Amino acid sequence: MTIKDKIKEELLKELYTDIDKLYDFMQQHFELSSEHEQLIIRDLNKLKDQIYLVSSQSKLS
């Protein structure tokens, strides 16, 4: 694994943590129906997948 790969990996971890914080924020500040909670989880996971895809195909600046 190269240094750039390690940097990318750390950046992804940071982004995933921030996305998880979004979920926590929503759960703490809003009374979500189970449908809305599942919607948030699904869409945040989709966002994680998209971020992974883009980052894996992009070079660091």
All heavy atoms as a GROMACS GRO file, in nm:
protein
  517
    1MET      N    1   0.085  -0.118   0.000
    1MET     CA    2   0.000   0.000   0.000
    1MET      C    3   0.090   0.124   0.000
    1MET      O    4   0.181   0.136   0.081
    1MET     CB    5  -0.090  -0.002   0.123
    1MET     CG    6  -0.185   0.115   0.129
    1MET     SD    7  -0.300   0.111   0.268
    1MET     CE    8  -0.423   0.000   0.207
    2THR      N    9   0.061   0.214  -0.090
    2THR     CA   10   0.141   0.336  -0.101
    2THR      C   11   0.096   0.439   0.002
    2THR      O   12  -0.009   0.426   0.065
    2THR     CB   13   0.128   0.398  -0.241
    2THR    OG1   14  -0.006   0.447  -0.257
    2THR    CG2   15   0.161   0.299  -0.351
    3ILE      N   16   0.175   0.542   0.016
    3ILE     CA   17   0.141   0.650   0.109
    3ILE      C   18   0.010   0.717   0.064
    3ILE      O   19  -0.075   0.749   0.149
    3ILE     CB   20   0.255   0.753   0.117
    3ILE    CG1   21   0.375   0.689   0.187
    3ILE    CG2   22   0.212   0.879   0.190
    3ILE    CD1   23   0.498   0.773   0.192
    4LYS      N   24  -0.006   0.735  -0.064
    4LYS     CA   25  -0.129   0.797  -0.114
    4LYS      C   26  -0.252   0.711  -0.082
    4LYS      O   27  -0.358   0.763  -0.049
    4LYS     CB   28  -0.120   0.823  -0.264
    4LYS     CG   29  -0.027   0.937  -0.298
    4LYS     CD   30  -0.027   0.966  -0.446
    4LYS     CE   31   0.066   1.082  -0.476
    4LYS     NZ   32   0.063   1.120  -0.616
    5ASP      N   33  -0.236   0.580  -0.093
    5ASP     CA   34  -0.347   0.490  -0.059
    5ASP      C   35  -0.382   0.501   0.089
    5ASP      O   36  -0.500   0.501   0.126
    5ASP     CB   37  -0.311   0.345  -0.092
    5ASP     CG   38  -0.303   0.318  -0.241
    5ASP    OD1   39  -0.367   0.392  -0.319
    5ASP    OD2   40  -0.233   0.223  -0.279
    6LYS      N   41  -0.282   0.512   0.173
    6LYS     CA   42  -0.306   0.527   0.317
    6LYS      C   43  -0.376   0.660   0.346
    6LYS      O   44  -0.466   0.665   0.430
    6LYS     CB   45  -0.175   0.519   0.394
    6LYS     CG   46  -0.117   0.380   0.397
    6LYS     CD   47   0.013   0.376   0.474
    6LYS     CE   48   0.072   0.236   0.467
    6LYS     NZ   49   0.199   0.227   0.539
    7ILE      N   50  -0.335   0.764   0.277
    7ILE     CA   51  -0.399   0.895   0.295
    7ILE      C   52  -0.545   0.887   0.253
    7ILE      O   53  -0.634   0.935   0.324
    7ILE     CB   54  -0.324   1.005   0.216
    7ILE    CG1   55  -0.186   1.028   0.279
    7ILE    CG2   56  -0.405   1.134   0.212
    7ILE    CD1   57  -0.095   1.117   0.195
    8LYS      N   58  -0.571   0.827   0.139
    8LYS     CA   59  -0.709   0.810   0.092
    8LYS      C   60  -0.792   0.732   0.193
    8LYS      O   61  -0.906   0.768   0.222
    8LYS     CB   62  -0.713   0.735  -0.043
    8LYS     CG   63  -0.710   0.821  -0.162
    8LYS     CD   64  -0.740   0.732  -0.283
    8LYS     CE   65  -0.725   0.806  -0.411
    8LYS     NZ   66  -0.762   0.724  -0.526
    9GLU      N   67  -0.734   0.627   0.245
    9GLU     CA   68  -0.804   0.544   0.344
    9GLU      C   69  -0.840   0.627   0.467
    9GLU      O   70  -0.952   0.618   0.518
    9GLU     CB   71  -0.715   0.426   0.382
    9GLU     CG   72  -0.780   0.329   0.476
    9GLU     CD   73  -0.690   0.211   0.506
    9GLU    OE1   74  -0.650   0.140   0.412
    9GLU    OE2   75  -0.658   0.193   0.625
   10GLU      N   76  -0.748   0.708   0.514
   10GLU     CA   77  -0.775   0.792   0.632
   10GLU      C   78  -0.881   0.898   0.601
   10GLU      O   79  -0.966   0.927   0.684
   10GLU     CB   80  -0.646   0.858   0.681
   10GLU     CG   81  -0.551   0.762   0.749
   10GLU     CD   82  -0.613   0.690   0.868
   10GLU    OE1   83  -0.676   0.757   0.952
   10GLU    OE2   84  -0.598   0.567   0.877
   11LEU      N   85  -0.875   0.954   0.483
   11LEU     CA   86  -0.976   1.054   0.443
   11LEU      C   87  -1.115   0.990   0.436
   11LEU      O   88  -1.214   1.051   0.480
   11LEU     CB   89  -0.939   1.116   0.308
   11LEU     CG   90  -0.819   1.209   0.310
   11LEU    CD1   91  -0.781   1.249   0.166
   11LEU    CD2   92  -0.846   1.332   0.394
   12LEU      N   93  -1.121   0.869   0.383
   12LEU     CA   94  -1.249   0.799   0.377
   12LEU      C   95  -1.303   0.769   0.517
   12LEU      O   96  -1.422   0.786   0.542
   12LEU     CB   97  -1.236   0.669   0.298
   12LEU     CG   98  -1.245   0.682   0.148
   12LEU    CD1   99  -1.220   0.547   0.082
   12LEU    CD2  100  -1.380   0.736   0.106
   13LYS      N  101  -1.216   0.728   0.606
   13LYS     CA  102  -1.260   0.702   0.743
   13LYS      C  103  -1.319   0.829   0.805
   13LYS      O  104  -1.422   0.823   0.872
   13LYS     CB  105  -1.142   0.654   0.829
   13LYS     CG  106  -1.102   0.512   0.805
   13LYS     CD  107  -0.986   0.475   0.896
   13LYS     CE  108  -0.928   0.341   0.862
   13LYS     NZ  109  -0.811   0.308   0.946
   14GLU      N  110  -1.253   0.940   0.780
   14GLU     CA  111  -1.301   1.068   0.834
   14GLU      C  112  -1.437   1.104   0.774
   14GLU      O  113  -1.528   1.146   0.846
   14GLU     CB  114  -1.198   1.177   0.804
   14GLU     CG  115  -1.227   1.307   0.871
   14GLU     CD  116  -1.117   1.410   0.851
   14GLU    OE1  117  -0.998   1.371   0.841
   14GLU    OE2  118  -1.152   1.529   0.843
   15LEU      N  119  -1.451   1.086   0.645
   15LEU     CA  120  -1.579   1.115   0.580
   15LEU      C  121  -1.690   1.024   0.631
   15LEU      O  122  -1.801   1.068   0.659
   15LEU     CB  123  -1.567   1.098   0.428
   15LEU     CG  124  -1.506   1.215   0.353
   15LEU    CD1  125  -1.475   1.174   0.210
   15LEU    CD2  126  -1.596   1.335   0.356
   16TYR      N  127  -1.660   0.896   0.646
   16TYR     CA  128  -1.760   0.802   0.697
   16TYR      C  129  -1.802   0.838   0.840
   16TYR      O  130  -1.920   0.828   0.874
   16TYR     CB  131  -1.706   0.659   0.694
   16TYR     CG  132  -1.697   0.598   0.556
   16TYR    CD1  133  -1.644   0.472   0.540
   16TYR    CD2  134  -1.741   0.664   0.442
   16TYR    CE1  135  -1.635   0.412   0.413
   16TYR    CE2  136  -1.732   0.606   0.317
   16TYR     CZ  137  -1.679   0.480   0.303
   16TYR     OH  138  -1.671   0.422   0.180
   17THR      N  139  -1.708   0.881   0.919
   17THR     CA  140  -1.739   0.924   1.055
   17THR      C  141  -1.833   1.045   1.052
   17THR      O  142  -1.929   1.052   1.128
   17THR     CB  143  -1.610   0.958   1.132
   17THR    OG1  144  -1.530   0.841   1.141
   17THR    CG2  145  -1.641   1.011   1.272
   18ASP      N  146  -1.805   1.138   0.962
   18ASP     CA  147  -1.891   1.256   0.949
   18ASP      C  148  -2.032   1.219   0.902
   18ASP      O  149  -2.130   1.275   0.950
   18ASP     CB  150  -1.829   1.358   0.853
   18ASP     CG  151  -1.705   1.425   0.910
   18ASP    OD1  152  -1.684   1.418   1.033
   18ASP    OD2  153  -1.628   1.484   0.832
   19ILE      N  154  -2.041   1.123   0.814
   19ILE     CA  155  -2.173   1.077   0.768
   19ILE      C  156  -2.248   1.011   0.883
   19ILE      O  157  -2.368   1.033   0.901
   19ILE     CB  158  -2.158   0.983   0.646
   19ILE    CG1  159  -2.108   1.064   0.525
   19ILE    CG2  160  -2.290   0.914   0.615
   19ILE    CD1  161  -2.067   0.980   0.408
   20ASP      N  162  -2.177   0.932   0.962
   20ASP     CA  163  -2.240   0.871   1.079
   20ASP      C  164  -2.288   0.977   1.178
   20ASP      O  165  -2.393   0.962   1.241
   20ASP     CB  166  -2.144   0.774   1.148
   20ASP     CG  167  -2.115   0.650   1.066
   20ASP    OD1  168  -2.195   0.619   0.973
   20ASP    OD2  169  -2.013   0.584   1.092
   21LYS      N  170  -2.214   1.084   1.188
   21LYS     CA  171  -2.254   1.195   1.276
   21LYS      C  172  -2.383   1.260   1.225
   21LYS      O  173  -2.465   1.306   1.304
   21LYS     CB  174  -2.144   1.298   1.287
   21LYS     CG  175  -2.028   1.252   1.373
   21LYS     CD  176  -1.920   1.360   1.378
   21LYS     CE  177  -1.799   1.313   1.454
   21LYS     NZ  178  -1.691   1.413   1.455
   22LEU      N  179  -2.400   1.264   1.095
   22LEU     CA  180  -2.525   1.317   1.038
   22LEU      C  181  -2.644   1.233   1.084
   22LEU      O  182  -2.748   1.287   1.123
   22LEU     CB  183  -2.520   1.316   0.885
   22LEU     CG  184  -2.446   1.426   0.815
   22LEU    CD1  185  -2.434   1.395   0.666
   22LEU    CD2  186  -2.517   1.558   0.835
   23TYR      N  187  -2.627   1.105   1.079
   23TYR     CA  188  -2.734   1.016   1.125
   23TYR      C  189  -2.763   1.040   1.273
   23TYR      O  190  -2.878   1.054   1.313
   23TYR     CB  191  -2.698   0.869   1.100
   23TYR     CG  192  -2.795   0.776   1.167
   23TYR    CD1  193  -2.922   0.756   1.115
   23TYR    CD2  194  -2.762   0.713   1.287
   23TYR    CE1  195  -3.013   0.673   1.177
   23TYR    CE2  196  -2.853   0.630   1.350
   23TYR     CZ  197  -2.978   0.611   1.295
   23TYR     OH  198  -3.069   0.530   1.358
   24ASP      N  199  -2.659   1.045   1.353
   24ASP     CA  200  -2.675   1.069   1.496
   24ASP      C  201  -2.746   1.201   1.522
   24ASP      O  202  -2.833   1.211   1.608
   24ASP     CB  203  -2.541   1.068   1.568
   24ASP     CG  204  -2.477   0.930   1.572
   24ASP    OD1  205  -2.549   0.829   1.554
   24ASP    OD2  206  -2.354   0.923   1.591
   25PHE      N  207  -2.708   1.302   1.448
   25PHE     CA  208  -2.770   1.433   1.462
   25PHE      C  209  -2.921   1.426   1.435
   25PHE      O  210  -3.001   1.478   1.512
   25PHE     CB  211  -2.705   1.533   1.367
   25PHE     CG  212  -2.768   1.669   1.370
   25PHE    CD1  213  -2.725   1.764   1.461
   25PHE    CD2  214  -2.870   1.702   1.281
   25PHE    CE1  215  -2.784   1.889   1.465
   25PHE    CE2  216  -2.929   1.827   1.285
   25PHE     CZ  217  -2.886   1.921   1.377
   26MET      N  218  -2.956   1.361   1.327
   26MET     CA  219  -3.098   1.349   1.291
   26MET      C  220  -3.174   1.271   1.398
   26MET      O  221  -3.284   1.310   1.438
   26MET     CB  222  -3.113   1.280   1.156
   26MET     CG  223  -3.065   1.361   1.038
   26MET     SD  224  -3.158   1.513   1.014
   26MET     CE  225  -3.319   1.451   0.969
   27GLN      N  226  -3.116   1.166   1.446
   27GLN     CA  227  -3.182   1.083   1.545
   27GLN      C  228  -3.198   1.157   1.678
   27GLN      O  229  -3.300   1.141   1.745
   27GLN     CB  230  -3.101   0.955   1.564
   27GLN     CG  231  -3.174   0.849   1.642
   27GLN     CD  232  -3.094   0.722   1.648
   27GLN    OE1  233  -2.974   0.725   1.669
   27GLN    NE2  234  -3.161   0.610   1.629
   28GLN      N  235  -3.102   1.239   1.712
   28GLN     CA  236  -3.108   1.311   1.840
   28GLN      C  237  -3.201   1.432   1.838
   28GLN      O  238  -3.256   1.468   1.941
   28GLN     CB  239  -2.967   1.357   1.880
   28GLN     CG  240  -2.876   1.245   1.921
   28GLN     CD  241  -2.734   1.293   1.944
   28GLN    OE1  242  -2.707   1.412   1.948
   28GLN    NE2  243  -2.643   1.200   1.961
   29HIS      N  244  -3.215   1.493   1.722
   29HIS     CA  245  -3.288   1.619   1.716
   29HIS      C  246  -3.428   1.610   1.655
   29HIS      O  247  -3.502   1.709   1.657
   29HIS     CB  248  -3.206   1.723   1.640
   29HIS     CG  249  -3.082   1.764   1.713
   29HIS    ND1  250  -2.962   1.697   1.698
   29HIS    CD2  251  -3.060   1.861   1.805
   29HIS    CE1  252  -2.872   1.753   1.775
   29HIS    NE2  253  -2.929   1.853   1.841
   30PHE      N  254  -3.462   1.496   1.601
   30PHE     CA  255  -3.593   1.481   1.538
   30PHE      C  256  -3.657   1.350   1.583
   30PHE      O  257  -3.588   1.250   1.603
   30PHE     CB  258  -3.581   1.481   1.386
   30PHE     CG  259  -3.528   1.610   1.330
   30PHE    CD1  260  -3.392   1.625   1.304
   30PHE    CD2  261  -3.613   1.716   1.306
   30PHE    CE1  262  -3.342   1.744   1.254
   30PHE    CE2  263  -3.563   1.835   1.255
   30PHE     CZ  264  -3.429   1.849   1.229
   31GLU      N  265  -3.786   1.353   1.596
   31GLU     CA  266  -3.861   1.230   1.623
   31GLU      C  267  -3.894   1.167   1.488
   31GLU      O  268  -3.986   1.210   1.419
   31GLU     CB  269  -3.989   1.262   1.700
   31GLU     CG  270  -3.963   1.311   1.840
   31GLU     CD  271  -4.091   1.335   1.916
   31GLU    OE1  272  -4.197   1.281   1.878
   31GLU    OE2  273  -4.084   1.410   2.015
   32LEU      N  274  -3.816   1.069   1.454
   32LEU     CA  275  -3.828   1.007   1.322
   32LEU      C  276  -3.919   0.886   1.327
   32LEU      O  277  -3.908   0.803   1.418
   32LEU     CB  278  -3.691   0.965   1.271
   32LEU     CG  279  -3.586   1.074   1.256
   32LEU    CD1  280  -3.450   1.012   1.227
   32LEU    CD2  281  -3.625   1.174   1.149
   33SER      N  282  -4.004   0.876   1.229
   33SER     CA  283  -4.080   0.752   1.215
   33SER      C  284  -3.981   0.644   1.170
   33SER      O  285  -3.873   0.674   1.119
   33SER     CB  286  -4.190   0.770   1.110
   33SER     OG  287  -4.134   0.787   0.981
   34SER      N  288  -4.019   0.519   1.187
   34SER     CA  289  -3.928   0.412   1.145
   34SER      C  290  -3.904   0.418   0.993
   34SER      O  291  -3.793   0.389   0.947
   34SER     CB  292  -3.981   0.275   1.185
   34SER     OG  293  -4.102   0.248   1.119
   35GLU      N  294  -4.005   0.462   0.920
   35GLU     CA  295  -3.989   0.476   0.775
   35GLU      C  296  -3.883   0.583   0.742
   35GLU      O  297  -3.797   0.562   0.656
   35GLU     CB  298  -4.123   0.515   0.711
   35GLU     CG  299  -4.116   0.532   0.561
   35GLU     CD  300  -4.251   0.574   0.504
   35GLU    OE1  301  -4.353   0.513   0.539
   35GLU    OE2  302  -4.252   0.669   0.423
   36HIS      N  303  -3.889   0.695   0.811
   36HIS     CA  304  -3.792   0.801   0.786
   36HIS      C  305  -3.652   0.762   0.832
   36HIS      O  306  -3.553   0.795   0.767
   36HIS     CB  307  -3.835   0.931   0.854
   36HIS     CG  308  -3.949   0.996   0.784
   36HIS    ND1  309  -4.036   1.082   0.848
   36HIS    CD2  310  -3.993   0.989   0.656
   36HIS    CE1  311  -4.127   1.124   0.763
   36HIS    NE2  312  -4.104   1.068   0.646
   37GLU      N  313  -3.647   0.691   0.942
   37GLU     CA  314  -3.517   0.646   0.991
   37GLU      C  315  -3.453   0.550   0.890
   37GLU      O  316  -3.334   0.562   0.859
   37GLU     CB  317  -3.533   0.576   1.125
   37GLU     CG  318  -3.400   0.542   1.188
   37GLU     CD  319  -3.416   0.491   1.330
   37GLU    OE1  320  -3.529   0.491   1.384
   37GLU    OE2  321  -3.314   0.450   1.385
   38GLN      N  322  -3.531   0.459   0.836
   38GLN     CA  323  -3.480   0.366   0.734
   38GLN      C  324  -3.439   0.440   0.607
   38GLN      O  325  -3.338   0.405   0.543
   38GLN     CB  326  -3.584   0.259   0.702
   38GLN     CG  327  -3.610   0.164   0.816
   38GLN     CD  328  -3.484   0.095   0.862
   38GLN    OE1  329  -3.406   0.045   0.781
   38GLN    NE2  330  -3.463   0.092   0.992
   39LEU      N  331  -3.513   0.542   0.573
   39LEU     CA  332  -3.481   0.623   0.455
   39LEU      C  333  -3.347   0.694   0.474
   39LEU      O  334  -3.262   0.694   0.384
   39LEU     CB  335  -3.592   0.726   0.431
   39LEU     CG  336  -3.576   0.819   0.313
   39LEU    CD1  337  -3.586   0.741   0.182
   39LEU    CD2  338  -3.684   0.926   0.316
   40ILE      N  339  -3.326   0.751   0.591
   40ILE     CA  340  -3.200   0.819   0.620
   40ILE      C  341  -3.085   0.720   0.615
   40ILE      O  342  -2.981   0.746   0.552
   40ILE     CB  343  -3.206   0.890   0.757
   40ILE    CG1  344  -3.299   1.012   0.748
   40ILE    CG2  345  -3.067   0.933   0.803
   40ILE    CD1  346  -3.332   1.073   0.881
   41ILE      N  347  -3.101   0.606   0.678
   41ILE     CA  348  -2.996   0.504   0.678
   41ILE      C  349  -2.964   0.460   0.535
   41ILE      O  350  -2.846   0.454   0.496
   41ILE     CB  351  -3.037   0.383   0.764
   41ILE    CG1  352  -3.039   0.423   0.911
   41ILE    CG2  353  -2.942   0.264   0.741
   41ILE    CD1  354  -3.104   0.319   1.001
   42ARG      N  355  -3.066   0.434   0.458
   42ARG     CA  356  -3.045   0.389   0.320
   42ARG      C  357  -2.970   0.495   0.239
   42ARG      O  358  -2.873   0.465   0.170
   42ARG     CB  359  -3.179   0.358   0.254
   42ARG     CG  360  -3.160   0.297   0.113
   42ARG     CD  361  -3.287   0.294   0.034
   42ARG     NE  362  -3.318   0.431  -0.008
   42ARG     CZ  363  -3.440   0.480  -0.024
   42ARG    NH1  364  -3.545   0.406  -0.003
   42ARG    NH2  365  -3.458   0.604  -0.062
   43ASP      N  366  -3.014   0.619   0.251
   43ASP     CA  367  -2.953   0.724   0.169
   43ASP      C  368  -2.813   0.760   0.216
   43ASP      O  369  -2.726   0.790   0.134
   43ASP     CB  370  -3.043   0.847   0.165
   43ASP     CG  371  -3.165   0.825   0.078
   43ASP    OD1  372  -3.168   0.727   0.000
   43ASP    OD2  373  -3.260   0.906   0.086
   44LEU      N  374  -2.788   0.756   0.346
   44LEU     CA  375  -2.652   0.782   0.393
   44LEU      C  376  -2.558   0.669   0.353
   44LEU      O  377  -2.442   0.694   0.317
   44LEU     CB  378  -2.651   0.804   0.544
   44LEU     CG  379  -2.713   0.936   0.591
   44LEU    CD1  380  -2.714   0.942   0.743
   44LEU    CD2  381  -2.643   1.057   0.532
   45ASN      N  382  -2.607   0.547   0.353
   45ASN     CA  383  -2.524   0.435   0.304
   45ASN      C  384  -2.497   0.448   0.155
   45ASN      O  385  -2.387   0.417   0.108
   45ASN     CB  386  -2.590   0.302   0.336
   45ASN     CG  387  -2.573   0.263   0.481
   45ASN    OD1  388  -2.478   0.305   0.547
   45ASN    ND2  389  -2.665   0.185   0.532
   46LYS      N  390  -2.597   0.495   0.083
   46LYS     CA  391  -2.578   0.519  -0.061
   46LYS      C  392  -2.472   0.627  -0.082
   46LYS      O  393  -2.387   0.616  -0.170
   46LYS     CB  394  -2.710   0.562  -0.125
   46LYS     CG  395  -2.703   0.571  -0.276
   46LYS     CD  396  -2.829   0.631  -0.337
   46LYS     CE  397  -2.952   0.548  -0.316
   46LYS     NZ  398  -3.069   0.601  -0.388
   47LEU      N  399  -2.476   0.731   0.001
   47LEU     CA  400  -2.376   0.838  -0.007
   47LEU      C  401  -2.236   0.781   0.021
   47LEU      O  402  -2.141   0.813  -0.052
   47LEU     CB  403  -2.410   0.949   0.092
   47LEU     CG  404  -2.309   1.063   0.102
   47LEU    CD1  405  -2.292   1.134  -0.032
   47LEU    CD2  406  -2.352   1.161   0.211
   48LYS      N  407  -2.224   0.697   0.121
   48LYS     CA  408  -2.095   0.635   0.150
   48LYS      C  409  -2.045   0.555   0.030
   48LYS      O  410  -1.927   0.562  -0.005
   48LYS     CB  411  -2.105   0.541   0.271
   48LYS     CG  412  -2.112   0.612   0.404
   48LYS     CD  413  -2.120   0.509   0.515
   48LYS     CE  414  -2.126   0.571   0.651
   48LYS     NZ  415  -2.134   0.469   0.757
   49ASP      N  416  -2.134   0.481  -0.032
   49ASP     CA  417  -2.096   0.402  -0.150
   49ASP      C  418  -2.048   0.492  -0.264
   49ASP      O  419  -1.949   0.462  -0.330
   49ASP     CB  420  -2.212   0.316  -0.199
   49ASP     CG  421  -2.249   0.204  -0.104
   49ASP    OD1  422  -2.166   0.171  -0.016
   49ASP    OD2  423  -2.361   0.151  -0.117
   50GLN      N  424  -2.118   0.601  -0.286
   50GLN     CA  425  -2.081   0.693  -0.393
   50GLN      C  426  -1.947   0.761  -0.364
   50GLN      O  427  -1.864   0.777  -0.453
   50GLN     CB  428  -2.190   0.798  -0.414
   50GLN     CG  429  -2.319   0.743  -0.470
   50GLN     CD  430  -2.300   0.683  -0.608
   50GLN    OE1  431  -2.233   0.741  -0.692
   50GLN    NE2  432  -2.358   0.568  -0.630
   51ILE      N  433  -1.928   0.799  -0.240
   51ILE     CA  434  -1.800   0.861  -0.202
   51ILE      C  435  -1.686   0.763  -0.222
   51ILE      O  436  -1.580   0.798  -0.274
   51ILE     CB  437  -1.806   0.914  -0.057
   51ILE    CG1  438  -1.894   1.038  -0.052
   51ILE    CG2  439  -1.666   0.944  -0.003
   51ILE    CD1  440  -1.922   1.089   0.086
   52TYR      N  441  -1.708   0.639  -0.183
   52TYR     CA  442  -1.604   0.538  -0.203
   52TYR      C  443  -1.572   0.521  -0.351
   52TYR      O  444  -1.455   0.518  -0.391
   52TYR     CB  445  -1.646   0.404  -0.141
   52TYR     CG  446  -1.544   0.298  -0.165
   52TYR    CD1  447  -1.430   0.291  -0.085
   52TYR    CD2  448  -1.557   0.207  -0.269
   52TYR    CE1  449  -1.333   0.195  -0.108
   52TYR    CE2  450  -1.460   0.112  -0.293
   52TYR     CZ  451  -1.349   0.106  -0.212
   52TYR     OH  452  -1.252   0.012  -0.237
   53LEU      N  453  -1.675   0.511  -0.432
   53LEU     CA  454  -1.656   0.493  -0.575
   53LEU      C  455  -1.577   0.609  -0.636
   53LEU      O  456  -1.480   0.588  -0.708
   53LEU     CB  457  -1.793   0.479  -0.645
   53LEU     CG  458  -1.791   0.459  -0.794
   53LEU    CD1  459  -1.726   0.326  -0.831
   53LEU    CD2  460  -1.932   0.466  -0.849
   54VAL      N  461  -1.619   0.730  -0.606
   54VAL     CA  462  -1.552   0.848  -0.662
   54VAL      C  463  -1.407   0.856  -0.612
   54VAL      O  464  -1.314   0.880  -0.690
   54VAL     CB  465  -1.630   0.977  -0.628
   54VAL    CG1  466  -1.547   1.100  -0.662
   54VAL    CG2  467  -1.764   0.980  -0.702
   55SER      N  468  -1.388   0.834  -0.484
   55SER     CA  469  -1.254   0.847  -0.429
   55SER      C  470  -1.160   0.738  -0.482
   55SER      O  471  -1.042   0.761  -0.504
   55SER     CB  472  -1.256   0.845  -0.277
   55SER     OG  473  -1.295   0.720  -0.231
   56SER      N  474  -1.214   0.619  -0.503
   56SER     CA  475  -1.128   0.511  -0.554
   56SER      C  476  -1.087   0.534  -0.699
   56SER      O  477  -0.984   0.483  -0.742
   56SER     CB  478  -1.198   0.376  -0.540
   56SER     OG  479  -1.310   0.368  -0.624
   57GLN      N  480  -1.163   0.612  -0.770
   57GLN     CA  481  -1.133   0.639  -0.911
   57GLN      C  482  -1.067   0.775  -0.934
   57GLN      O  483  -1.043   0.814  -1.046
   57GLN     CB  484  -1.261   0.629  -0.995
   57GLN     CG  485  -1.318   0.491  -0.995
   57GLN     CD  486  -1.446   0.479  -1.074
   57GLN    OE1  487  -1.496   0.576  -1.131
   57GLN    NE2  488  -1.504   0.360  -1.077
   58SER      N  489  -1.041   0.846  -0.826
   58SER     CA  490  -0.983   0.980  -0.836
   58SER      C  491  -0.848   0.986  -0.767
   58SER      O  492  -0.824   0.917  -0.668
   58SER     CB  493  -1.077   1.084  -0.770
   58SER     OG  494  -1.204   1.081  -0.831
   59LYS      N  495  -0.764   1.073  -0.818
   59LYS     CA  496  -0.633   1.094  -0.757
   59LYS      C  497  -0.646   1.201  -0.649
   59LYS      O  498  -0.736   1.285  -0.652
   59LYS     CB  499  -0.533   1.144  -0.861
   59LYS     CG  500  -0.498   1.041  -0.965
   59LYS     CD  501  -0.397   1.097  -1.060
   59LYS     CE  502  -0.359   0.992  -1.166
   59LYS     NZ  503  -0.258   1.043  -1.259
   60LEU      N  504  -0.554   1.196  -0.555
   60LEU     CA  505  -0.548   1.301  -0.453
   60LEU      C  506  -0.500   1.431  -0.516
   60LEU      O  507  -0.421   1.429  -0.609
   60LEU     CB  508  -0.453   1.261  -0.341
   60LEU     CG  509  -0.496   1.147  -0.252
   60LEU    CD1  510  -0.384   1.111  -0.155
   60LEU    CD2  511  -0.623   1.181  -0.176
   61SER      N  512  -0.545   1.540  -0.463
   61SER     CA  513  -0.499   1.669  -0.518
   61SER      C  514  -0.372   1.714  -0.449
   61SER      O  515  -0.332   1.662  -0.348
   61SER     CB  516  -0.607   1.776  -0.498
   61SER     OG  517  -0.639   1.795  -0.363
   0.00000   0.00000   0.00000
